[in-house]
Every structure is written in structure tokens, then in C-alpha cells.
Amino acid sequence: MKYALALIALVASPAAAKTIIVTAGDNAQERLQGALLDAKPGDVVEIGAGRFDLTDGLSLDVAKVTIRGAGPDKTMLAFKGQLGAGEGLLVTSDDVVLRDFAVENTKGDGIKSKGADRIVYKNIRVEWTGGPKETNGAYGVYPVESSQILIDGVTVKGASDAGIYVGQSSDIIVRNSTASGNVAGIEIENSRHADVTGNTATHNTGGILVFDLPNLPRGGGGDVRVWGNKSIDNDQANFAPKGNIVATVPRGTGVLVMANDQVWVTDNDLSGNATANVMITSYRNAFTDTKYNPYPRRVDVSGNRQGKAGYDPQLPGADQLKAAFGGSLPPVLWDGAVKGENGIRVADGVAVLSLNLPQGAPLSSAKPAPADLSKVPAMPTRGPVVLPTSMEAAAR
């Protein structure tokens, strides 16, 4: 009888989770993609130390799988010989953990997860090792159309759009990560309820960007806290392909908030940004999206440590502007576009320069003048984004 019960229990229970080990060597492409296809929920695909020379992108469409390497400087997925133009790794399933490996020199994005909820990026490096080039992939890590995202301890270098990008998503934490040598270091786009904290953005064109754009499936971005970061010395010439929205980001922008609602920029170290430590602007291009609001609203810039800025602004008439303000511009720039009460507050004890530009007007029509935004009432803060304990445990 007891043997029958044991047999019934065995049949009724799911198969035990297993670890699938993939070592470096010949036929890496077939063996690694085969492991991702064979994985079952609960499995770990363990990628050994070494360089895996790959000729095509990898994909995972199985939920509850962990892909784990030996470390971002020990396990390298190398795509220099990639034949297509897609991602290095595409994930389209929920509850996936990606950790402890590197992705190098992809033709397209480094790692993209689409429609994948509760995804963890931990201790990942994505890099284009030839330095900044227009032909580099657009995004380093790229979760989109998702909810509950944790990006922790990630390093990205050389992306021709954004190093760390989260788009059209909600419930997001980006922390303890480094973005350098990208066009945009860290970008939160058309997303809600995000915390960006403890990161370093340096030597990018723009350090940290919070955008809302029209004509996308999900809009209404906002409720973003940018706090406790370092956005310093963002001095990379813009190398984005022409036509990309980030191709308009001026070299030397520390934090850029565009057309977003309810954004806190607090307790950050901001310095060495040649155009501005903080730029607040409306969306300036034409658009047809009737639900889109192009104005920034309820933006609170306070409690930051503002260092040198505005010494080489990448703006029309920069020399005249610098002369008018004693050799450098104030650390905070605002385009001055207003529709009703916009609730923009800057209370860092620094000057603000308003360009006094109506929304959509060309920069050539700017009428720059100092602006005092310190008397706008402070915006009540909110508590931190809280993710499932299983995600936090996976990131330890």
C-alpha cells in the first residue's frame, strides 16, 4: 500500500527542478540555445566561465527560469560575429532571473525582455567594447511592456540610445547600477511608479532621463523618484543615429525630465555637466496623439548637491548666454513652457534659467531670463516601490 501511495505522489508532483550546465567551447550557439529550449519552470541554466562566441541571438520563452553565469567578467556571451541584427538575448516569459554574466557587442539590443513580468536583472554587464559608435546596439538592458522589474548591479557601456532603459512598464526599481559612455545612461520612458536610486551615470551624453512620448501603446508616464544617485561628468558627444529622440539630448545633461507628471529629483550628486545638471522641458515636436500631455507637471527638484554646470552649454546662442550669465549658465534649465499650474519646484538654493519658450516653439525664439521656482509648494513624497519578496531574494 505504501508503495502505491508513493507512486501516486510521484506522478502527481511536478518534476524536480534541475540545473542545466553549459560550458564554453565548440558549438556554443546550439548548446546554449538548446538549454534554453529544454528548460522547464524552476530550472537553472548555468553558463560556465569563459567566452561563448555566438552568431545569432538567444531566446527564452519559459517562465520561472534562472539564467546564471559565473560573473560578468568571467562568463561572456560574445556577439561580434552575430549575423542578424536582433537582440543578444530576448526574454518573453514571466518570473525570469538573469544574473552574473556579460553580453558584448550585439548588433541590436543587449538583453531585451518584452511582456515579461517579475523579471530580475542582477550583476549583468552589457558592453560594446569598441567604444561609442552609431552602429552599436540601441539599448543595453531593455525591459518593455512589463510590470515588476528589478535592475540591480547592472553595468552598461556604449549603447547608442540608452544603457539602462525601461519603457511602457510599471513598478520598477533601478538601483546600484552604472551607466557610462552611452547616449542616455538610464532612461525611464512612458512608465509609472519607478524608483531610480543608488546609481552612477557618468560620461554619457545625458545621465538620467525621465521621458513621456506620444503615439506609443502605453502613455501617461510619471510617479518617478530619482534619488540618491550620482550623475556627474556626462561629457560624451551624442552619437545616436539621426531621427532618434535621444539624438536631441545636449551633451552634458545630468538629469532630464520631459513631459512627465509627478517626478522627484532629490538627494542626488549632480556636477560636471556642461549644459545643465537638471533640465526640465516640454516635448517640443509636433504630435497627433490626442491623449498626450507635452508639458512637465509636478516636478520637485530639491535636496540635491549641485556642483559645476553650464560651462559649455550645447544650446543655440551659447556664447551669448554664457556672457549674459557671467561665464556659465545656472545648474537648472527650464524651457519655460507653461499650461496652467504646472507645479515645478526647484529648491536647491541654485539659480534657474528659463528659456521662456512656448511649447513647440523653436529654440531660436528663446528669451532666457532667471526664474525663481523655490516658492512653489513642495510635492508630498511617496513610499518606496515594493516588489515581491521572491524577486528581492533572487537578487541577493
PEHU-V129836 format. One record per residue. N is the residue number from 1. RES is the residue in three letters. SS is DSSP state (hx for helix, st for strand, lp for the rest). OMEGA is omega in radians with two decimals (* if undefined). Layout:
# PEHU-V129836
<<N	RES	SS	OMEGA> <N	RES	SS	OMEGA>>
This chain:
# PEHU-V129836
<<1	MET	lp	-3.10> <2	LYS	hx	3.11> <3	TYR	hx	3.10> <4	ALA	hx	3.12> <5	LEU	hx	3.13> <6	ALA	hx	3.12> <7	LEU	hx	3.11> <8	ILE	hx	-3.14> <9	ALA	hx	-3.13> <10	LEU	hx	-3.13> <11	VAL	hx	-3.06> <12	ALA	hx	-3.08> <13	SER	lp	3.11> <14	PRO	lp	3.11> <15	ALA	lp	-3.13> <16	ALA	lp	3.09> <17	ALA	lp	-3.09> <18	LYS	lp	3.04> <19	THR	st	3.12> <20	ILE	st	-3.06> <21	ILE	st	3.10> <22	VAL	st	-3.12> <23	THR	lp	3.08> <24	ALA	lp	3.11> <25	GLY	lp	-3.10> <26	ASP	lp	3.09> <27	ASN	lp	-3.11> <28	ALA	hx	-3.11> <29	GLN	hx	-3.07> <30	GLU	hx	-3.09> <31	ARG	hx	-3.12> <32	LEU	hx	3.09> <33	GLN	hx	3.08> <34	GLY	hx	3.10> <35	ALA	hx	3.13> <36	LEU	hx	3.09> <37	LEU	hx	-3.08> <38	ASP	hx	-3.06> <39	ALA	lp	3.07> <40	LYS	lp	3.12> <41	PRO	lp	-3.11> <42	GLY	lp	-3.10> <43	ASP	lp	3.00> <44	VAL	st	2.98> <45	VAL	st	-3.05> <46	GLU	st	-3.12> <47	ILE	st	-3.05> <48	GLY	lp	3.10> <49	ALA	lp	3.09> <50	GLY	st	3.14> <51	ARG	st	3.11> <52	PHE	st	-3.13> <53	ASP	st	-2.99> <54	LEU	lp	-3.11> <55	THR	lp	3.14> <56	ASP	lp	3.11> <57	GLY	lp	3.08> <58	LEU	st	3.12> <59	SER	st	3.08> <60	LEU	st	3.11> <61	ASP	lp	3.11> <62	VAL	lp	-3.10> <63	ALA	lp	2.99> <64	LYS	lp	3.08> <65	VAL	lp	3.01> <66	THR	st	2.98> <67	ILE	st	-2.99> <68	ARG	st	3.05> <69	GLY	lp	3.14> <70	ALA	lp	-3.11> <71	GLY	lp	-3.07> <72	PRO	lp	3.05> <73	ASP	lp	3.13> <74	LYS	lp	3.12> <75	THR	st	-3.08> <76	MET	st	3.00> <77	LEU	st	-2.95> <78	ALA	st	-3.03> <79	PHE	lp	-3.14> <80	LYS	lp	3.14> <81	GLY	lp	-3.11> <82	GLN	lp	-3.07> <83	LEU	lp	3.12> <84	GLY	lp	-3.10> <85	ALA	lp	-3.09> <86	GLY	lp	-3.13> <87	GLU	lp	2.94> <88	GLY	lp	3.10> <89	LEU	st	3.09> <90	LEU	st	3.12> <91	VAL	st	-3.13> <92	THR	lp	-3.13> <93	SER	lp	-3.06> <94	ASP	lp	2.98> <95	ASP	lp	3.14> <96	VAL	lp	3.07> <97	VAL	st	3.10> <98	LEU	st	-3.07> <99	ARG	st	2.90> <100	ASP	st	3.01> <101	PHE	st	3.14> <102	ALA	st	3.02> <103	VAL	st	-3.04> <104	GLU	st	2.86> <105	ASN	lp	3.05> <106	THR	lp	3.07> <107	LYS	lp	3.07> <108	GLY	lp	-3.14> <109	ASP	lp	3.13> <110	GLY	lp	3.09> <111	ILE	st	3.11> <112	LYS	st	2.98> <113	SER	st	-3.07> <114	LYS	st	-3.13> <115	GLY	lp	-3.08> <116	ALA	lp	-3.12> <117	ASP	lp	3.11> <118	ARG	lp	3.13> <119	ILE	st	-3.12> <120	VAL	st	2.95> <121	TYR	st	-3.08> <122	LYS	st	3.03> <123	ASN	st	-3.13> <124	ILE	st	2.98> <125	ARG	st	2.99> <126	VAL	st	-3.03> <127	GLU	st	2.92> <128	TRP	lp	-2.89> <129	THR	lp	3.10> <130	GLY	lp	-3.14> <131	GLY	lp	-3.06> <132	PRO	lp	3.09> <133	LYS	lp	3.09> <134	GLU	lp	-3.10> <135	THR	lp	3.05> <136	ASN	lp	3.06> <137	GLY	lp	-3.04> <138	ALA	lp	-3.00> <139	TYR	st	3.06> <140	GLY	st	2.96> <141	VAL	st	-2.84> <142	TYR	st	2.98> <143	PRO	st	-3.08> <144	VAL	st	3.09> <145	GLU	lp	-3.04> <146	SER	lp	3.00> <147	SER	st	-3.12> <148	GLN	st	-3.08> <149	ILE	st	3.06> <150	LEU	st	3.06> <151	ILE	st	-2.95> <152	ASP	st	3.08> <153	GLY	lp	-3.12> <154	VAL	lp	3.07> <155	THR	st	3.10> <156	VAL	st	3.11> <157	LYS	st	2.91> <158	GLY	lp	-3.13> <159	ALA	lp	-3.10> <160	SER	lp	2.98> <161	ASP	lp	-3.13> <162	ALA	st	3.11> <163	GLY	st	3.09> <164	ILE	st	-3.03> <165	TYR	st	2.98> <166	VAL	st	-3.07> <167	GLY	st	3.02> <168	GLN	lp	-3.04> <169	SER	lp	3.14> <170	SER	st	3.13> <171	ASP	st	-2.92> <172	ILE	st	2.94> <173	ILE	st	2.99> <174	VAL	st	-3.03> <175	ARG	st	2.96> <176	ASN	lp	-3.05> <177	SER	lp	-3.11> <178	THR	st	3.07> <179	ALA	st	-3.14> <180	SER	st	3.08> <181	GLY	lp	3.07> <182	ASN	lp	2.95> <183	VAL	lp	2.99> <184	ALA	st	-3.14> <185	GLY	st	-3.14> <186	ILE	st	-3.11> <187	GLU	st	3.02> <188	ILE	st	-2.99> <189	GLU	st	3.08> <190	ASN	lp	-3.09> <191	SER	lp	-3.10> <192	ARG	st	3.03> <193	HIS	st	-3.09> <194	ALA	st	2.98> <195	ASP	st	3.08> <196	VAL	st	-2.95> <197	THR	st	3.05> <198	GLY	lp	-3.08> <199	ASN	lp	3.01> <200	THR	st	3.06> <201	ALA	st	-3.05> <202	THR	st	3.12> <203	HIS	lp	2.92> <204	ASN	lp	2.94> <205	THR	lp	3.03> <206	GLY	st	-3.02> <207	GLY	st	-3.09> <208	ILE	st	-3.07> <209	LEU	st	3.05> <210	VAL	st	-2.98> <211	PHE	st	2.78> <212	ASP	lp	-3.06> <213	LEU	lp	3.12> <214	PRO	lp	2.96> <215	ASN	lp	3.02> <216	LEU	lp	-3.10> <217	PRO	lp	3.13> <218	ARG	lp	3.14> <219	GLY	lp	3.11> <220	GLY	lp	-3.13> <221	GLY	lp	3.09> <222	GLY	st	-3.08> <223	ASP	st	-3.07> <224	VAL	st	3.04> <225	ARG	st	3.06> <226	VAL	st	-3.00> <227	TRP	st	3.07> <228	GLY	lp	3.13> <229	ASN	lp	2.96> <230	LYS	st	3.03> <231	SER	st	-2.94> <232	ILE	st	3.00> <233	ASP	lp	3.08> <234	ASN	lp	-2.92> <235	ASP	lp	-3.11> <236	GLN	lp	3.02> <237	ALA	lp	-3.09> <238	ASN	lp	-3.12> <239	PHE	lp	3.10> <240	ALA	lp	3.04> <241	PRO	lp	3.14> <242	LYS	lp	-3.12> <243	GLY	lp	3.05> <244	ASN	lp	-3.13> <245	ILE	hx	-3.13> <246	VAL	hx	3.05> <247	ALA	hx	3.13> <248	THR	hx	-3.12> <249	VAL	lp	-3.13> <250	PRO	lp	3.03> <251	ARG	lp	3.12> <252	GLY	lp	3.07> <253	THR	st	-3.11> <254	GLY	st	3.09> <255	VAL	st	3.12> <256	LEU	st	3.06> <257	VAL	st	-3.10> <258	MET	st	2.97> <259	ALA	lp	-3.14> <260	ASN	lp	-3.11> <261	ASP	st	3.07> <262	GLN	st	3.14> <263	VAL	st	3.06> <264	TRP	st	3.03> <265	VAL	st	-2.96> <266	THR	st	2.98> <267	ASP	lp	3.10> <268	ASN	lp	2.97> <269	ASP	st	-3.04> <270	LEU	st	-3.13> <271	SER	st	3.06> <272	GLY	lp	-3.13> <273	ASN	st	-2.87> <274	ALA	lp	3.11> <275	THR	lp	3.14> <276	ALA	st	2.98> <277	ASN	st	3.10> <278	VAL	st	3.05> <279	MET	st	3.14> <280	ILE	st	-3.00> <281	THR	st	2.97> <282	SER	lp	3.01> <283	TYR	lp	-2.91> <284	ARG	lp	-3.13> <285	ASN	lp	3.06> <286	ALA	lp	3.13> <287	PHE	lp	-3.12> <288	THR	lp	-3.11> <289	ASP	lp	-3.04> <290	THR	lp	3.13> <291	LYS	lp	-3.02> <292	TYR	lp	3.05> <293	ASN	lp	-3.03> <294	PRO	lp	-3.04> <295	TYR	lp	2.93> <296	PRO	lp	-3.13> <297	ARG	st	3.06> <298	ARG	st	3.09> <299	VAL	st	-3.09> <300	ASP	st	3.11> <301	VAL	st	-3.05> <302	SER	st	3.07> <303	GLY	lp	3.10> <304	ASN	lp	3.05> <305	ARG	st	-3.02> <306	GLN	st	3.09> <307	GLY	lp	-3.08> <308	LYS	lp	3.14> <309	ALA	st	3.00> <310	GLY	lp	-3.05> <311	TYR	lp	3.08> <312	ASP	lp	-3.01> <313	PRO	lp	3.13> <314	GLN	lp	-3.08> <315	LEU	lp	3.05> <316	PRO	lp	3.13> <317	GLY	lp	-3.04> <318	ALA	hx	-3.10> <319	ASP	hx	3.12> <320	GLN	hx	3.11> <321	LEU	hx	3.14> <322	LYS	hx	3.13> <323	ALA	hx	-3.12> <324	ALA	hx	-3.09> <325	PHE	lp	2.98> <326	GLY	lp	3.04> <327	GLY	lp	3.07> <328	SER	lp	-3.13> <329	LEU	lp	3.05> <330	PRO	lp	-3.09> <331	PRO	lp	-3.09> <332	VAL	st	3.07> <333	LEU	st	3.09> <334	TRP	st	-3.12> <335	ASP	lp	3.05> <336	GLY	lp	3.13> <337	ALA	lp	-3.04> <338	VAL	lp	2.95> <339	LYS	lp	-3.08> <340	GLY	lp	3.12> <341	GLU	lp	-3.07> <342	ASN	lp	3.04> <343	GLY	lp	3.12> <344	ILE	lp	-3.09> <345	ARG	st	3.02> <346	VAL	st	-3.04> <347	ALA	st	3.12> <348	ASP	lp	-3.10> <349	GLY	lp	3.11> <350	VAL	lp	3.13> <351	ALA	lp	3.07> <352	VAL	st	3.07> <353	LEU	st	3.03> <354	SER	st	3.08> <355	LEU	lp	3.10> <356	ASN	lp	-3.12> <357	LEU	lp	2.97> <358	PRO	lp	3.14> <359	GLN	lp	3.12> <360	GLY	lp	3.14> <361	ALA	lp	3.14> <362	PRO	lp	-3.14> <363	LEU	hx	-3.12> <364	SER	hx	3.14> <365	SER	hx	-3.12> <366	ALA	lp	3.05> <367	LYS	lp	-2.98> <368	PRO	lp	3.10> <369	ALA	st	3.08> <370	PRO	st	3.09> <371	ALA	st	3.08> <372	ASP	lp	3.13> <373	LEU	lp	-3.06> <374	SER	lp	-3.07> <375	LYS	lp	3.06> <376	VAL	lp	-3.12> <377	PRO	lp	3.12> <378	ALA	lp	3.12> <379	MET	lp	3.12> <380	PRO	lp	-3.13> <381	THR	lp	3.09> <382	ARG	lp	3.09> <383	GLY	lp	-3.09> <384	PRO	lp	2.95> <385	VAL	lp	3.14> <386	VAL	lp	3.13> <387	LEU	lp	3.13> <388	PRO	lp	-3.12> <389	THR	hx	3.12> <390	SER	hx	3.11> <391	MET	hx	3.12> <392	GLU	hx	3.13> <393	ALA	hx	-3.13> <394	ALA	hx	-3.11> <395	ALA	lp	3.13> <396	ARG	lp	*>>
